[in-house]
Every structure is written in C-alpha cells, then in structure tokens.
Amino acid sequence: MSRSATVVGPVRTTDVHVPVRDLEDQDPGVPARDEDVSRVENAREMSPSDARELSRHFFRRLQALEEGTREYQYTRNTLIEMNLSLVQFAARRFRARVLGGGLDMDDIIQVGTIGLIKAIDRYDLDREVEFSTLALPYITGEIKRYFRDTTWAVHVPRRLQELRTELAKAQEALTDVLGRAPTVKEVAQHLELSEEEVIDGLVAANGYTSGSLDASGGDGDAPSTPSGTTRPLAERLGEVDPAMELFEEFHTLAPLLEELDERDRRILQMRFGQDKTQAEIGAELGISQMQVSRLLSRTLARLRAGMLTA
C-alpha cells in the first residue's frame, strides 16, 4: 500500500495499525462489531490501486453492518473518499466543455460525487464485478444530466437538447466529406429526419448560450463613445420602427388605389387627406351625405379585401 494512506486500528483503538491482509481475512458472515471496523487516514490521497484493493474489504463490512449505525456511516463515507479519484477521472473528460462554458470544475466534481454515492449504495459485491465498472456510468450520467439541465440559457425540451448534439456531430462529419457547410436538407437526409425537425433543432441550439445586453461589443467595428469605450449591446440594437409596417401597408395599398375610378379616389382624398366631413364632400360633389357614406363604405370594403388577399 502507498505511503499516502494508512489503515489504522478499529474505531475504539485508533493507534493500532492493521495490515490489509488481516482485514481481508475477516469473515464477512460474522456481524461486524466496533472493533471490526478499521479507520483509514487520508483516504482522499489514496492511490487508485490501493483504493480498489481496500474497497473490497469495506464493501464486505458495509454489507454486514446495520444501516444507520455510526460504523455503517463511517464505512460508507470512507468508501466515498477512497473512490473520489473515479470522479476526478470522469470529470477530466469534460474539462474543455467546462472551460468553454465558463463553469467551475468544483461543481462538476460535486455532481459526479452524487453519482459515486449512488453507485456505492447500489453495488453488489456478490456479482463479482469491479466497482469502477458500475461507478463510472453513474458518475458520467450525473455530469451529463447536470450539463443538460443547468447549462442551457433557455430551457428547451430534452428531445431538442439531445438533437443539438446529433446535429453538431452530423454537421462536422458532412463538412469533412463535402468540404463545405452542409445544407438543412443534407443534414436531414444524413440523420433520417425531416427538414422541419432539423430546423427546430438548429433554432433550439441558439438557447444554449446567451449574452448580456450590458456587455460591450467584442468586434472592432462596434461604435464607441467619445471616451473610446465600446457601447453596450443594448445601445447598439435597433428598435422596431412603426413606420416600417406602415410602409408595407402603403406599398400594398398603392396598386389597389390605382384600380379605383376617379370619383372614388377623390372621395378618399377629401375624406382622409383633407379631413372633410361627409356633408362637405356631398355638397362639393353635388350628392347627398347618404350617398357619400355608401360610396365610402363600398370603397373601403373593396380595399380591405384586396389587402387581405395580396
């Protein structure tokens, strides 16, 4: 056993050193007593090979101990500390993703430890399977679940979260084959999905990260203040211009007005351009106010129907 960890005497005899082989020789069928449970100092610093060797003994003791007792809790906690190297090993696979997403590796270690605890509680020594074989899928699964549930800036359905990963892999593979970015149709054929599903996944991927409106622009073309500092994004974003919608309506209305006869166009001009009353329009055209009202209603209904079908 390495010098980093020391197996010492039972809970009530903390100064007596116990060799590992003596621990292995204890009969797992005999109910454990206080003096049967050995202490391990610096369990977190134990090498993986020593942890693997000593874990077998502690799992045997854990099966014999009554749950809820002080000895059971100590044995379980020691197993957790001895096998934290499995969590660190699994977490290293996600280092690039952690750094790229601005996350803290300590949070990933804590999440992975939850998976380790679940594996310890579910491990059955009688199946003669290495503990690491069971623990690593539990640890990795907890870390992946953490990324799925907490790292998205906008909550999207799990189906779309998983589709984002598949789309990224497909785009990378097709780019290598085609020598260019693939189209939506090509990605859909590659994944055997509809184009609508691919579009949904691409749109949902935009919710993975977000930027603050108070953040300064990172590009060199971003306008700056007189003091030389870059303006926040909120000051550089355009606002909705109500005149744009009005322009579109005028653009649609123009050909419809050209189809009207001269009298109808003149009535519209006097009513809405010169703001005259129906009585004033009737007096100028030599017709009654009732006729002006009927002509306006007919003309407006015709224009409204034409704009809706345009």
Legacy VTK file of the C-alpha trace (Angstrom):
# vtk DataFile Version 3.0
C-alpha trace
ASCII
DATASET POLYDATA
POINTS 310 float
0.000 0.000 0.000
1.240 3.519 -0.759
2.522 5.805 1.958
-0.225 8.351 1.267
-2.887 6.374 3.144
-2.650 4.451 6.396
-5.005 1.785 7.706
-5.130 2.082 11.459
-6.958 0.278 14.206
-10.632 -0.030 14.950
-12.938 2.829 15.826
-12.165 2.398 19.518
-8.479 1.729 19.053
-7.152 4.415 16.765
-3.455 3.860 17.422
-3.157 0.222 16.322
-2.043 -0.380 12.695
-3.819 -3.212 10.858
-2.316 -4.798 7.697
-4.621 -5.075 4.713
-4.247 -8.859 4.558
-5.658 -9.106 8.096
-8.644 -7.059 7.022
-9.191 -9.315 4.033
-9.192 -12.409 6.287
-12.162 -11.228 8.382
-15.278 -13.382 7.925
-17.980 -11.299 6.159
-20.654 -13.647 7.523
-19.951 -12.613 11.117
-21.810 -9.486 12.248
-19.453 -6.569 12.455
-18.527 -5.102 15.798
-16.939 -1.745 16.564
-13.527 -3.336 16.754
-14.016 -4.909 13.287
-14.343 -1.545 11.528
-10.907 -0.127 10.761
-10.108 3.501 10.184
-8.307 4.883 7.141
-6.419 8.126 7.408
-6.060 10.407 4.354
-8.488 8.312 2.303
-8.736 11.056 -0.312
-4.988 10.783 -1.010
-5.046 7.040 -1.523
-3.807 5.801 -4.886
-6.400 4.180 -7.201
-4.797 0.738 -6.892
-4.837 0.891 -3.084
-8.413 2.193 -3.134
-9.506 -0.679 -5.357
-7.863 -3.222 -3.050
-9.210 -1.785 0.201
-12.688 -1.035 -1.185
-13.445 -4.748 -1.423
-12.911 -5.091 2.313
-15.027 -2.053 3.125
-17.863 -3.249 0.884
-17.868 -6.575 2.716
-18.007 -4.762 6.045
-20.761 -2.471 4.745
-22.953 -5.472 3.893
-22.537 -6.862 7.411
-23.202 -3.578 9.248
-26.621 -2.336 10.236
-27.683 0.706 8.245
-27.933 3.877 10.305
-25.254 2.969 12.829
-22.144 5.059 13.366
-19.925 2.301 11.980
-22.068 1.946 8.847
-21.894 5.691 8.179
-18.141 5.762 8.686
-17.589 2.822 6.340
-19.792 4.363 3.657
-18.106 7.760 3.933
-14.674 6.144 3.724
-15.690 4.333 0.532
-16.752 7.667 -0.944
-13.461 9.362 -0.073
-11.351 6.437 -1.269
-13.023 6.415 -4.692
-13.096 10.151 -5.406
-10.327 9.513 -7.937
-13.010 7.926 -10.157
-14.951 11.211 -10.081
-11.827 13.195 -10.972
-11.080 10.791 -13.817
-14.591 11.127 -15.257
-14.637 14.914 -14.807
-11.442 15.328 -16.840
-13.352 14.172 -19.922
-15.497 17.313 -19.659
-12.669 19.794 -18.962
-12.910 21.535 -22.354
-16.667 21.829 -22.041
-16.337 23.259 -18.529
-13.766 25.855 -19.511
-15.624 26.780 -22.693
-18.869 27.290 -20.815
-17.373 29.350 -18.008
-18.236 26.690 -15.417
-16.406 25.694 -12.256
-14.728 22.297 -12.177
-15.528 22.026 -8.451
-19.236 21.998 -9.338
-18.635 19.127 -11.760
-16.756 17.201 -9.049
-19.662 17.661 -6.640
-22.175 16.481 -9.235
-20.005 13.490 -10.091
-19.744 12.635 -6.380
-23.532 12.265 -6.297
-23.194 9.599 -8.980
-20.431 7.926 -6.950
-22.678 7.783 -3.867
-25.499 6.242 -5.895
-23.088 3.611 -7.235
-21.874 2.756 -3.711
-25.443 2.311 -2.484
-26.295 0.039 -5.426
-23.090 -2.005 -5.628
-23.455 -5.724 -5.006
-20.173 -7.409 -4.124
-21.609 -10.874 -4.799
-21.846 -10.143 -8.543
-18.031 -10.145 -8.720
-17.917 -7.020 -10.877
-15.276 -4.344 -10.375
-16.750 -1.357 -8.587
-15.325 1.066 -11.169
-17.310 -0.741 -13.893
-20.528 0.244 -12.139
-19.412 3.628 -10.776
-18.162 5.342 -13.944
-21.510 5.178 -15.823
-23.274 6.570 -12.743
-20.750 9.410 -12.393
-20.740 10.268 -16.092
-24.539 10.139 -16.216
-24.887 12.637 -13.367
-22.434 15.036 -15.019
-24.220 14.830 -18.367
-27.551 15.410 -16.642
-26.068 18.496 -14.975
-24.997 19.903 -18.341
-28.397 19.146 -19.829
-30.446 20.680 -17.029
-28.403 23.682 -15.893
-26.106 24.940 -18.639
-28.786 25.962 -21.147
-29.534 29.688 -21.032
-33.109 28.985 -22.174
-34.988 25.865 -21.143
-35.835 23.690 -24.124
-37.295 20.155 -24.243
-34.885 17.293 -23.651
-35.583 15.966 -27.149
-34.227 19.177 -28.689
-31.254 19.231 -26.321
-30.229 15.772 -27.489
-30.936 16.726 -31.112
-28.498 19.634 -30.799
-25.660 17.194 -30.082
-26.640 14.971 -33.021
-26.804 17.986 -35.348
-23.351 19.150 -34.287
-21.848 15.720 -34.998
-23.659 15.469 -38.335
-22.573 18.932 -39.440
-18.960 18.188 -38.558
-18.994 14.850 -40.404
-20.680 16.274 -43.518
-18.326 19.258 -43.591
-15.348 16.888 -43.758
-16.980 14.936 -46.600
-18.386 17.825 -48.630
-15.659 20.365 -47.973
-18.305 22.974 -47.066
-21.079 23.547 -44.575
-23.989 21.156 -45.237
-27.469 22.375 -46.060
-30.513 21.631 -43.927
-31.671 19.073 -46.496
-28.323 17.246 -46.432
-28.296 17.141 -42.611
-31.884 15.856 -42.596
-31.018 13.062 -45.020
-27.917 12.131 -43.015
-29.880 11.845 -39.755
-33.004 10.434 -41.451
-35.096 13.299 -40.095
-37.452 15.784 -41.687
-36.194 19.234 -42.574
-38.653 20.723 -40.072
-37.096 18.681 -37.243
-33.607 19.824 -38.224
-34.728 23.453 -38.289
-36.318 23.052 -34.853
-33.036 21.667 -33.516
-30.973 24.491 -35.026
-33.292 27.113 -33.589
-33.247 25.437 -30.162
-29.425 25.382 -30.213
-29.480 29.174 -30.043
-30.792 28.849 -26.499
-27.640 27.093 -25.246
-25.779 30.324 -24.551
-26.828 33.928 -24.104
-25.133 37.294 -23.878
-25.773 40.222 -21.604
-27.248 43.411 -23.073
-24.828 45.325 -20.844
-21.782 43.616 -22.334
-19.536 45.650 -24.620
-19.140 44.568 -28.212
-16.102 42.474 -28.973
-15.742 43.330 -32.656
-13.597 46.167 -33.951
-16.457 47.706 -35.946
-18.614 48.307 -32.866
-19.278 52.029 -32.361
-17.585 53.594 -29.383
-18.245 56.556 -27.120
-16.206 59.796 -27.284
-14.075 58.465 -24.429
-13.071 55.483 -26.569
-15.061 52.809 -24.738
-17.296 50.442 -26.675
-21.031 50.980 -26.362
-23.076 48.263 -24.621
-25.015 45.920 -26.839
-28.336 47.387 -25.642
-27.390 50.770 -27.134
-26.439 49.260 -30.477
-29.531 47.132 -31.051
-32.171 48.597 -33.311
-35.746 49.117 -32.202
-38.956 48.275 -34.002
-39.855 51.148 -36.340
-43.653 51.593 -36.564
-43.203 53.328 -39.922
-41.899 50.074 -41.439
-45.250 48.369 -41.006
-46.972 51.473 -42.376
-44.659 51.432 -45.389
-45.601 47.834 -46.167
-49.276 48.712 -45.965
-48.830 51.683 -48.305
-46.872 49.511 -50.709
-49.759 47.009 -50.803
-52.415 49.705 -50.991
-50.948 51.703 -53.908
-51.935 49.338 -56.774
-55.406 48.915 -55.263
-55.967 52.692 -55.313
-54.997 52.815 -58.982
-57.842 50.407 -59.771
-60.487 52.783 -58.338
-62.363 55.228 -60.548
-61.712 58.962 -60.330
-64.724 59.777 -58.136
-63.893 57.132 -55.504
-60.259 58.274 -55.316
-61.418 61.901 -54.963
-63.810 60.992 -52.122
-60.990 59.195 -50.300
-58.684 62.162 -50.831
-61.209 64.665 -49.426
-62.232 62.426 -46.511
-58.826 61.215 -45.322
-56.423 63.650 -46.978
-58.301 66.924 -46.432
-60.273 65.705 -43.396
-63.610 66.924 -44.752
-66.953 65.714 -43.406
-69.326 63.639 -45.465
-71.708 66.600 -45.716
-68.928 68.825 -47.099
-67.916 66.144 -49.609
-71.533 65.725 -50.717
-72.003 69.477 -51.172
-68.840 69.714 -53.299
-69.748 66.706 -55.474
-73.460 67.531 -55.640
-74.642 64.337 -53.969
-76.278 63.604 -50.639
-74.410 62.714 -47.453
-76.082 59.258 -47.521
-74.610 58.608 -50.969
-71.168 59.651 -49.771
-71.466 57.270 -46.807
-72.438 54.340 -49.055
-69.614 55.100 -51.530
-67.031 55.289 -48.731
-68.212 52.021 -47.174
-68.105 50.215 -50.522
-64.666 51.588 -51.430
-63.104 50.795 -48.028
-64.515 47.260 -48.069
-63.010 46.720 -51.512
-59.598 47.995 -50.419
-59.672 45.938 -47.211
-60.465 42.739 -49.086
-57.712 43.460 -51.600
-55.080 43.959 -48.876
-56.043 40.742 -47.111
-55.644 38.694 -50.294
-52.476 40.456 -51.505
LINES 1 311
310 0 1 2 3 4 5 6 7 8 9 10 11 12 13 14 15 16 17 18 19 20 21 22 23 24 25 26 27 28 29 30 31 32 33 34 35 36 37 38 39 40 41 42 43 44 45 46 47 48 49 50 51 52 53 54 55 56 57 58 59 60 61 62 63 64 65 66 67 68 69 70 71 72 73 74 75 76 77 78 79 80 81 82 83 84 85 86 87 88 89 90 91 92 93 94 95 96 97 98 99 100 101 102 103 104 105 106 107 108 109 110 111 112 113 114 115 116 117 118 119 120 121 122 123 124 125 126 127 128 129 130 131 132 133 134 135 136 137 138 139 140 141 142 143 144 145 146 147 148 149 150 151 152 153 154 155 156 157 158 159 160 161 162 163 164 165 166 167 168 169 170 171 172 173 174 175 176 177 178 179 180 181 182 183 184 185 186 187 188 189 190 191 192 193 194 195 196 197 198 199 200 201 202 203 204 205 206 207 208 209 210 211 212 213 214 215 216 217 218 219 220 221 222 223 224 225 226 227 228 229 230 231 232 233 234 235 236 237 238 239 240 241 242 243 244 245 246 247 248 249 250 251 252 253 254 255 256 257 258 259 260 261 262 263 264 265 266 267 268 269 270 271 272 273 274 275 276 277 278 279 280 281 282 283 284 285 286 287 288 289 290 291 292 293 294 295 296 297 298 299 300 301 302 303 304 305 306 307 308 309
